[in-house]
Amino acid sequence: MSKTIFIKILIIFLVHINASAIEKVVLFGDSLMAGYGLPKEHHLSIVLENNLKQAGLNIKVINGSVSGSTSSGGLNRADWSLSEPGIDLIILGLGANDMLRGIQPEETERNLEQIIKVAQNKKIKIILAGMVAPDTHGEKYKKEFDAIYPKLSKKYNLALIPFLLEGVALNPSLNQQDGIHPNKEGTIKVSETIKKSIISILN
């Protein structure tokens, strides 16, 4: 057996060993991850689970997202939502509704930090899915809001998706008519972004 083939087999073996440590993932966000406006078969949880299976990863993906949820709403339901047995990883994607409502970034940050602590106390891994604010509330607000996710990622040593809607936001072909929520094709792209982050953790 050549050295190259041996290394490839070893990598596949290690990925599958690590994959066994992540068997259940919860999407913990708002309408951007809940499948708003889409039939169930196109919800992000279904698309992501199928996407992971195609990559050889047998991981169950649960839709724990609630349309309209703010970081405060997420914190209120975090303890019981994450009490289901066997949750290995959450994709924490809250904050978009805070930003739309002009909630002060320090409040959003506090709520997200408490959700992170709830998950960590339950020994659940976390991928933090970031949001980016427009200039609607001014440059100061945008700067403070955008800094929330990298700051928390660094403080708690979390995997970070800098912007959940990277490559999807503001692209009419990837969004529904409201220009905010991903359509079928946009959901596939978001799924790819999350899948890459999950595989990065496994590796």
C-alpha positions in Angstrom: 0.0 0.0 0.0 1.4 3.4 -1.0 1.9 6.1 1.6 -0.7 8.4 -0.2 -3.4 5.7 -0.1 -2.7 4.9 3.5 -3.0 8.6 4.5 -6.3 8.9 2.6 -7.7 5.9 4.4 -6.5 7.2 7.7 -8.2 10.6 7.1 -11.5 8.9 6.3 -11.2 6.7 9.4 -10.5 9.6 11.6 -13.4 11.7 10.2 -15.8 8.8 10.9 -14.5 8.4 14.4 -15.0 12.1 15.1 -18.4 12.0 13.4 -19.6 9.5 16.0 -19.1 12.3 18.6 -21.6 14.4 16.8 -24.9 12.5 16.1 -27.5 15.2 16.8 -27.4 18.8 15.8 -30.0 21.5 16.7 -30.5 24.6 14.6 -31.2 27.2 17.3 -32.2 30.4 15.5 -35.1 32.4 14.0 -37.0 32.4 10.7 -33.7 32.4 8.7 -33.1 28.8 9.9 -36.7 27.8 10.6 -37.7 27.4 7.0 -40.1 30.4 6.9 -42.2 30.5 3.7 -40.9 27.1 2.5 -42.5 23.7 2.3 -41.1 21.3 5.0 -39.0 19.4 2.5 -37.0 22.6 1.8 -36.5 23.5 5.4 -32.9 24.0 6.4 -32.9 21.2 8.9 -34.0 18.7 6.2 -31.7 20.1 3.5 -28.7 20.1 5.9 -29.3 16.6 7.1 -29.5 15.3 3.6 -26.4 17.3 2.7 -24.4 15.8 5.6 -25.6 12.3 4.6 -24.3 12.8 1.1 -20.9 13.6 2.7 -21.0 10.3 4.5 -22.1 11.8 7.9 -25.0 10.2 9.7 -26.1 13.2 11.7 -29.7 14.0 12.8 -30.5 17.7 12.4 -33.4 19.1 14.5 -35.2 22.3 13.7 -35.1 24.2 17.1 -35.6 27.6 15.4 -38.6 29.8 16.0 -39.7 32.5 13.5 -39.6 35.9 14.9 -37.4 34.9 17.8 -35.1 37.5 19.4 -32.0 36.6 21.4 -34.1 37.2 24.5 -36.7 34.8 23.3 -34.0 32.3 22.6 -32.6 32.6 26.1 -36.1 32.1 27.6 -36.4 28.7 25.8 -32.7 27.7 25.8 -32.7 25.5 28.9 -35.7 23.4 28.0 -35.0 23.3 24.3 -31.5 22.0 24.9 -32.6 19.5 27.6 -33.5 16.8 25.0 -31.1 13.9 25.5 -28.3 13.4 23.0 -27.8 16.9 21.6 -24.1 17.2 20.6 -24.0 20.5 18.8 -26.1 23.6 18.3 -25.9 26.1 15.5 -26.6 29.3 17.4 -28.0 31.8 14.9 -30.0 34.5 16.7 -29.7 38.3 16.6 -31.2 39.2 13.2 -34.6 40.2 14.8 -32.8 42.1 17.5 -31.0 44.1 14.8 -34.3 44.7 12.9 -35.9 46.1 16.0 -32.9 48.2 17.0 -32.3 46.4 20.2 -29.0 47.6 21.7 -26.1 45.3 20.8 -24.9 45.0 24.4 -28.3 43.4 25.2 -28.1 41.0 22.3 -24.5 40.1 23.3 -25.6 39.4 26.9 -28.4 37.1 25.8 -26.2 35.2 23.4 -23.6 34.8 26.1 -26.1 33.3 28.5 -27.3 30.9 25.8 -23.7 29.9 25.2 -23.3 29.2 28.9 -26.5 27.1 29.0 -25.2 25.0 26.1 -21.7 24.6 27.6 -23.2 23.6 31.0 -25.0 20.8 29.1 -21.7 19.8 27.4 -23.1 20.8 24.0 -20.7 22.1 21.3 -21.6 25.4 19.7 -21.1 26.9 16.2 -21.9 30.6 16.4 -23.6 31.8 13.2 -23.1 35.5 12.8 -25.2 38.3 11.4 -24.3 41.6 9.8 -26.3 44.8 10.4 -27.1 47.3 7.6 -26.5 51.0 8.1 -30.2 51.5 9.0 -29.5 52.3 12.7 -26.3 54.2 12.0 -22.6 53.4 11.7 -22.1 53.1 15.5 -24.9 50.6 15.9 -23.6 48.5 12.9 -20.0 48.5 14.3 -21.1 47.4 17.7 -23.6 44.8 16.4 -21.2 43.3 13.9 -18.5 42.9 16.6 -20.8 40.7 18.8 -20.1 37.4 17.1 -16.3 37.5 16.7 -16.1 38.8 20.2 -18.1 35.9 21.7 -16.4 33.4 19.4 -13.0 34.5 20.7 -14.0 34.7 24.4 -15.5 31.2 24.4 -13.3 29.6 21.8 -16.3 28.8 19.5 -16.4 27.9 15.9 -17.7 30.9 14.0 -19.6 31.4 10.8 -18.9 35.1 10.3 -22.2 35.7 8.3 -24.8 32.9 8.0 -26.2 34.4 4.8 -22.9 34.9 3.1 -23.4 34.7 -0.7 -27.2 34.7 -0.2 -28.1 38.1 1.3 -29.2 40.7 -1.3 -29.2 38.1 -4.1 -32.7 38.1 -5.6 -32.3 34.7 -7.1 -31.5 33.1 -3.7 -34.2 34.9 -1.7 -38.0 34.9 -1.4 -40.0 37.9 -2.6 -39.5 39.7 0.8 -35.8 39.9 0.0 -34.9 38.6 3.4 -35.6 34.9 3.7 -33.7 32.3 1.6 -35.7 30.4 -1.0 -35.0 26.8 -1.9 -31.7 27.6 -3.7 -30.6 30.0 -1.0 -31.3 27.4 1.7 -29.1 24.9 -0.1 -26.3 27.5 -0.1 -26.8 28.2 3.7 -26.7 24.5 4.2 -23.3 24.2 2.5 -21.9 27.0 4.7 -23.1 25.2 7.9 -21.9 21.8 6.6 -18.4 23.1 6.0 -18.3 24.4 9.5 -19.5 21.1 11.0 -16.9 19.2 9.0 -14.2 21.6 10.1 -15.1 20.7 13.7 -14.9 17.0 12.9 -11.5 17.4 11.4 
